[in-house]
């Protein structure tokens, strides 16, 4: 149950972040908005790390080097999300983002990327994605 609550909150924060960043980007531009967002995120993460003391920064040398660039995905997420929101609106953007996340998750699962165990896609999952895509098409009508 805890995991579901965190997932719901994560989805809510993704949407809120996109809307707020779209507003900021209209005032100061997309790249400055991303800079502000990433910097404030860094400050919050650092504050939480210093208070909670979860993990150890000395273990960074044990992390595979490509994983150290994960934060750069945040820049790409924000840039694409803000641009899409300003072009097609929040609802359609979030619907398409959700579908692309699920499709990417299925690719990662079926290919076993990032050292994960390969999973098989079953008919109910294919039907589910198809229904979601149909829903997005209906939303856009």
QUICOR-V563388 format. One line per field, one symbol per residue. burial: 1 if it has 24 or more other ideal C-beta (glycine too) atoms within 12 Angstrom, else 0. A space follows every 50 residues. Layout:
BEGIN
burial: ???
END
This chain:
BEGIN
burial: 00000000000001101110110110000100110111000000000000 00000000000000000000000100111111011100010111111110 01000100000000000000000000001001000100000
END
